[in-house]
Amino acid sequence: MTYLPVNSFKNGTFFKENGMPYEVIKYEHVKTGRGNATIRLKARNVKKGTMIEKSFPSGSKLEEADMNKKKVQFLYGDPKSGYFMDLETYEQFDVDREKLEGKIDYLKEGEQVYLLDFEGEIIGAVIPLSVTLKVTEAGPSEKGDSTSSVTKPATLETGVVVQVPMFIKVGDLVKIDTRNGSYSERVTNKN
């Protein structure tokens, strides 16, 4: 059992409380006048998906969640599951979409990602913070829409629908933030 000082936490750190694994979403170090510093955490229960907000005195320690990252290749998805292949054993298996929390919508077939294993159970996935995807469907563009902040829905090659600026058209490559599904930029050439 390893304990981590809360002062060393950062966004993305995993810890365990009451036997449940949590991921730090927001970390804040608060120093008040003469009082001791306090660490405020906003964390997500990675098994249930619920959020908590807690404060801890500086110097407190919490148990480290024993998370294993397994490198896998995404094969395909269906309405209920995502199908993956372990890159070491070549074993194929499925993971419920609920555990992947919408991250599967940004994965192309053949893409390599990490699955999070907690005590022998797959409880989540780690994917890139941004992905470049091709627009397969989009509404018409009007002349002069290049500087507008108005958006329209566009369907990307993985089937996910995102809001994009009016100047985006079918065939364009767009960079999408996978944390919230927002459009970042149009990509002119993919390296």
N, C-alpha and C positions, 0 to 999 in steps of 0.2 A: 504494500500500500504506500503510494507516494503522495505527499502533501505539497501543494504549491502555495507560496505566499500570494495573496490577492494583489499585492503591489506589482507582481510580475505578469499579471494577466494582460491580454490585449484582445482585440476583436478576433474571433475565431478560436480562442482557447477553449478547450473542453475540460469541464470539471464535473464532479459527482456530488450530489447532495440528496440525502435520504434514499440512496440507492439508485437514483435516476441520473442519467447523463444530461448535461446542459452545455450549450455552446454560447459563449459570450458574443452578444450582438453589439452592445455599446458599453464601453468602459469609460468611467469618469473618475478622476482623482480630485476630491474636493477638500480644500484646506480652509477652515474657518478661523477667524481672528486668533484667539488664544487656545482654542480647542485643538484636539488631535485631528489629523487628516482622516477622511472617510473615503472609502472606495464604493462608488455606486455602480452596480451592474444591471444591465438589462440582458437577460439570457433566455434562450429558447430551449425547452425540453425537447431533445431530439427524438425521443420515442413517441411523445404525444403531440408535439407541435405547439404546446401552450407556451405563453411568455410569462416571465416573472421579472419583477424589479426588486432588488435588494440592496441594502447598504451594509458594509462591513467595516469595522475599525481597521485602520492601517496596521499591517503586521499580522492580520488574521491569515489562517491557512485553510485551504479546502482540498479535499481529496481529488487527485487527478483521475479523470475518466480514462480508462484503458481502451482507447480507440485504435483500431487497426485499419490502415488504409490498404485496400486491395486494388491493384491496377487491373482494369478490365477493358474490354473492347465492347462498345455498344453495337449490338447486331440489328435490332429493330424493336419497334414498340407496337402495341395494340391498345385498345381502350382500357384494358385492365392491368397490363404489365409492361415492363421493359425487359428485354432479353439481352443478356450479356455473356461474354466468354472470358474466363480467367486466363490471363496471358501466360501464366506459368504452367498450369495443368491442362489447359485447353478445354476444361469442363464448361458446359453451357448451363445457364440457370436463369430463372426469371425473378424479378423483384416487383412487388405491387407498386403501381403508380403513386399511391398515397404516400409511400415512404420516400419517393423521389421528389415530392413537393413541386411538381411542375417543371423540374429541371430537365426532364426527358424531352420536353417540347423544343429545346434548343440543341438537341444532339442529332448529328447526321450519322447514318450508318457507317460503321468502321471507325468512329471516333474513339479515342482512348480517354478514359476518365478514371476516377477513384471512387470506390464504394466504401462507406464507413461501416465497420463491423464492431459491434459492442456486445461482448460476452456471447459470441457465436451467432448473433443476429444482425442482418443487414438493416441499418436504420437510416441511411441517407446516402447522398452522393456529393462529391466535390467536382464541380465542373469549372471551366474557365470563367472569369468575371465578365468577359465579353466574347461574342462569337460573330463571325461574318457569315451571313446567309443571303441567298439569292431570293429576290422578290418574284413570286410566281403569279400573283394576282394583285392588281391595284386599280383603283378608280382612275378616271381620266385626269390628265393634268391640263391646266389652263395656262396660256401664255401670260407671263408676268408673275407666276406663282413662286418664283425662286427665293423671295425674301419673306414670304408670308409665314406667320406662326400658326396658321391653320393646318390641321392635320386630317388625315384620312386613314381608314383601315387598309392594311396590306397583308396578304397571306404570303408567308415565307416557305421555302422549300421543305421545311420539316412539318408544315401544316399549321404552325402557330400564327395567330393574327396579332399584329402590333400596329400602333399608331405611328405614321410616318408623315413627314412634310409633303405638301401637295406636289412638289416637283419630282418625287420618286416615281419611277415607272417600272413596268414589268421588265425583268432582266437585270435590273440594278443590283449591286451588292451593297448590303447595309450592315453596319456594325450595331449589335444589340447588347445592352447591358442585361446579363442573365439574372441579376439580383432582383430587378423589378420589371423587366420586359420592355424597357424604354429604348427608343431609337437614340443612337449616339451620333452616327455620321454615315454619309455615303462613302463607300470605298471605291476608288477609281481603278485600282489594279490590285489583285490579291497576290501577295508574295508567297 
